Each structure stands twice: as C-alpha cells, then as structure tokens.
Amino acid sequence: MTTPQDLEEMMARIQLRDRSAFSSLYSATSAKLFGVILRVLKDRAGAEDVLQDVYVKIWNKADRYRVTGHSPMTWMITIARNAAIDRLRAQGPATDDVDDIVTLSALGATPEQTAIAASEAGRIVDCLAELDADRANAVRGVYLEGQSYQDMALRYDVPLNTMKTWLRRSLNSLKECLAS
C-alpha cells in the first residue's frame, strides 16, 4: 500500500526527472485516476486516452506540485478530473446522426402547394366570370355544391336536357379558358 509520504517522495524524484519514480507513481495511482476519468466520461476508450494525457501533464508539471499537507493524490485527481471535463467539453453536446433523424413534414399543404392552388382557384374564378351568370351558377351548383342536374333544371325552369347542354358547353368553355 502506497502512503501519501511515498507519493510525495515519488513526486520529488519526478521533479528531478526520475523515470523509475514516474513508473512507480503510475503503478500506484493509475487505477484510481482511471476510475475518476471513467466516471466523468463514461467511455472506456476515451478514458484511456485521457489517462495518458494526465500522466503527460503530471510528468511535465511535476515541478508545480508543492507539499502543502494535502496528498499528491488530490493534486493528481484534480488534474485527471479537469482533463476529463475538458474532453467532454471538446466533444460538444451529444447529437444524433443526420441520417437517423426522421424528417417531419407539416400537416396540410406546403407553401408551394398553397400558392399553386390559390393561383389555379383564381384562374377558375376568372374563367367562370366569362360565362353567362345562369350557366356559371349552374356549374357551381352541380360541381361545387353537389346539387343534381334535375335540381338545377328546376331552379332555372329549363328541361333537364337543356341543363345538361348548358353544363357540357360551360365545361368546354372553362376548359378552353384554362388552357389559354
């Protein structure tokens, strides 16, 4: 079991660039530091990478460690935790793969479809305005309001066949108007 005094001695030797002390420090502390990093990252491969970076920092910054009464382990844990948090921040927020995102479409017509429908409706209204008023109303009654030919014939007091002729000729006129 490594005591805080053992760790302090290793840190003092590491400050003098003693590689065997660094190896001993690694053997004594790597499991604990790996656990700290893994708890933050929740990714074993990432934790291994960060652990390597942490020991590079410990090697390079060993001269900054001061004996203050705190265990060297506290100093190393702080380095490990901060390195793990830095890794998380560098990764950014978790996002979904663009290919996995389901495309949501709005209910109803798209703006383009609405514009086209409005344009077509305007053309139909203009073409209906070119018909005689009685015939335009007969077309509206039969084809837009759902009334029967017979009802329209009674409304305009014409024979049924005449109403059918009015509607057929009106539809032909509308067709020509819309085609132009």
C-alpha positions as CSV (number, residue, x, y, z in Angstrom):
1,M,0.0,0.0,0.0
2,T,1.3,3.4,-1.0
3,T,1.1,6.1,1.6
4,P,0.9,9.8,0.9
5,Q,4.5,10.1,2.0
6,D,5.5,7.6,-0.6
7,L,3.7,9.6,-3.2
8,E,5.4,12.8,-2.1
9,E,8.8,11.1,-2.4
10,M,7.9,9.9,-5.9
11,M,6.8,13.4,-6.9
12,A,10.0,14.8,-5.6
13,R,12.0,12.4,-7.6
14,I,9.8,13.0,-10.7
15,Q,10.6,16.7,-10.4
16,L,14.2,15.6,-10.9
17,R,13.1,13.6,-14.0
18,D,13.5,10.2,-12.4
19,R,11.7,7.8,-14.8
20,S,11.6,4.9,-12.3
21,A,9.8,7.1,-9.8
22,F,7.3,8.0,-12.6
23,S,6.8,4.3,-13.3
24,S,6.2,3.6,-9.7
25,L,3.8,6.5,-9.4
26,Y,1.9,5.2,-12.4
27,S,1.7,1.8,-10.9
28,A,0.5,3.1,-7.6
29,T,-2.1,5.7,-8.9
30,S,-3.3,4.8,-12.4
31,A,-6.2,2.6,-11.4
32,K,-7.6,5.3,-9.1
33,L,-7.1,8.1,-11.8
34,F,-8.6,5.9,-14.5
35,G,-11.7,5.4,-12.3
36,V,-12.1,9.1,-11.8
37,I,-11.8,9.8,-15.5
38,L,-14.1,6.9,-16.5
39,R,-16.8,8.2,-14.1
40,V,-16.7,11.5,-15.8
41,L,-16.5,10.3,-19.4
42,K,-18.4,7.1,-19.2
43,D,-16.3,5.9,-22.2
44,R,-13.5,3.4,-21.6
45,A,-11.5,4.2,-24.8
46,G,-11.8,7.9,-24.1
47,A,-10.8,7.4,-20.5
48,E,-7.7,5.6,-21.6
49,D,-6.7,8.4,-23.9
50,V,-7.3,11.0,-21.2
51,L,-5.4,8.9,-18.7
52,Q,-2.4,9.0,-21.0
53,D,-2.7,12.8,-21.3
54,V,-3.0,13.1,-17.5
55,Y,0.3,11.3,-16.9
56,V,2.0,13.5,-19.6
57,K,0.7,16.5,-17.6
58,I,1.9,15.1,-14.4
59,W,5.4,14.5,-15.9
60,N,5.5,18.0,-17.4
61,K,4.1,19.8,-14.4
62,A,5.6,17.9,-11.6
63,D,7.7,20.9,-10.6
64,R,4.4,22.8,-9.9
65,Y,3.4,20.3,-7.2
66,R,4.1,21.7,-3.7
67,V,4.0,19.9,-0.5
68,T,1.1,21.7,1.3
69,G,-0.1,19.0,3.6
70,H,-2.5,17.6,1.0
71,S,-1.9,14.3,-0.5
72,P,-0.3,14.3,-4.0
73,M,-3.2,12.1,-4.9
74,T,-5.6,15.1,-4.5
75,W,-3.4,17.1,-6.9
76,M,-3.4,14.3,-9.5
77,I,-7.1,13.6,-9.1
78,T,-7.8,17.3,-9.8
79,I,-5.6,17.1,-13.0
80,A,-7.5,13.9,-14.1
81,R,-11.0,15.3,-13.4
82,N,-10.2,18.6,-15.2
83,A,-8.7,16.7,-18.2
84,A,-11.9,14.5,-18.4
85,I,-14.1,17.6,-18.2
86,D,-12.1,19.3,-20.9
87,R,-12.5,16.2,-23.1
88,L,-16.3,16.3,-22.6
89,R,-16.4,20.0,-23.5
90,A,-14.3,19.4,-26.6
91,Q,-16.7,16.7,-27.8
92,G,-19.6,19.1,-27.5
93,P,-23.2,18.0,-26.8
94,A,-24.3,14.6,-27.9
95,T,-26.0,14.8,-31.3
96,D,-27.8,12.4,-33.5
97,D,-26.5,11.3,-36.8
98,V,-28.2,13.3,-39.5
99,D,-29.1,10.1,-41.4
100,D,-31.0,8.8,-38.4
101,I,-33.2,11.9,-38.0
102,V,-36.7,11.3,-39.1
103,T,-38.0,14.1,-41.4
104,L,-41.2,15.6,-40.1
105,S,-43.5,17.3,-42.5
106,A,-46.1,19.7,-41.6
107,L,-49.7,18.7,-41.8
108,G,-51.5,20.2,-44.8
109,A,-50.3,21.7,-47.9
110,T,-46.8,23.2,-48.3
111,P,-46.4,26.9,-49.1
112,E,-45.7,26.0,-52.7
113,Q,-48.8,23.8,-53.0
114,T,-50.9,26.6,-51.3
115,A,-49.6,29.2,-53.8
116,I,-50.3,26.9,-56.8
117,A,-53.8,26.1,-55.5
118,A,-54.6,29.8,-55.0
119,S,-53.4,30.6,-58.5
120,E,-55.5,27.8,-60.0
121,A,-58.5,28.9,-58.0
122,G,-58.1,32.4,-59.2
123,R,-57.9,31.2,-62.8
124,I,-61.1,29.2,-62.4
125,V,-62.9,32.1,-60.9
126,D,-61.8,34.3,-63.8
127,C,-63.0,31.7,-66.3
128,L,-66.3,31.3,-64.6
129,A,-66.8,35.1,-64.7
130,E,-66.6,34.8,-68.6
131,L,-69.7,32.5,-68.6
132,D,-73.3,33.8,-68.6
133,A,-74.4,34.2,-64.9
134,D,-77.0,31.5,-65.1
135,R,-74.6,29.0,-66.6
136,A,-71.8,29.9,-64.2
137,N,-74.3,29.4,-61.2
138,A,-75.4,26.1,-62.7
139,V,-71.8,24.9,-62.9
140,R,-71.2,26.0,-59.3
141,G,-74.4,24.3,-58.1
142,V,-73.6,21.0,-59.7
143,Y,-69.9,20.7,-59.5
144,L,-69.1,22.7,-56.3
145,E,-72.2,22.4,-54.2
146,G,-73.2,18.9,-55.2
147,Q,-76.7,19.6,-56.5
148,S,-78.2,17.3,-59.1
149,Y,-78.9,18.2,-62.8
150,Q,-82.6,17.9,-62.0
151,D,-82.5,20.4,-59.2
152,M,-80.6,22.9,-61.4
153,A,-83.1,22.3,-64.2
154,L,-86.0,23.1,-61.8
155,R,-84.2,26.2,-60.4
156,Y,-83.7,27.7,-63.8
157,D,-87.0,26.3,-65.2
158,V,-85.4,24.6,-68.2
159,P,-85.7,21.0,-69.4
160,L,-83.2,18.5,-68.0
161,N,-81.5,18.0,-71.4
162,T,-81.1,21.8,-71.7
163,M,-79.4,21.9,-68.3
164,K,-77.1,19.1,-69.4
165,T,-76.3,21.0,-72.6
166,W,-75.6,24.2,-70.6
167,L,-73.3,22.3,-68.3
168,R,-71.4,20.5,-71.1
169,R,-70.9,23.7,-73.1
170,S,-69.9,25.6,-69.9
171,L,-67.3,22.9,-69.1
172,N,-65.9,23.1,-72.6
173,S,-65.7,26.9,-72.3
174,L,-63.9,26.6,-68.9
175,K,-61.5,24.0,-70.4
176,E,-60.6,26.3,-73.3
177,C,-60.3,29.3,-70.9
178,L,-58.0,27.3,-68.6
179,A,-55.9,26.0,-71.5
180,S,-55.2,29.5,-72.8
